[in-house]
């Protein structure tokens, strides 16, 4: 293993831990009834009024960001050794 692969693996591990912690910080979404689960209906309009400034919206955005960073880091760790030889 090269030094870049070890550093990349450590970075991926830290990102994975951050994603797990952020997902655990989020509240669980509960559905009122089975029809709400089937139709996707939601009685919450607070998010729409505040345009994503709630704690949950911020956590969702951070989770999405770390997911994209994890994807890019994984690709980089696997592709960089092919070009460095």
Buried (B, 14 or more C-beta within 10 A) or exposed (E): EEEEEEEBBEBBEEBEEBBEEBEEEEEEEEEEEEEEEEEEEEEEEEBEEEEEEBEBBEBBEBBEEBEEBBEEBBEBBEEEBEEEE
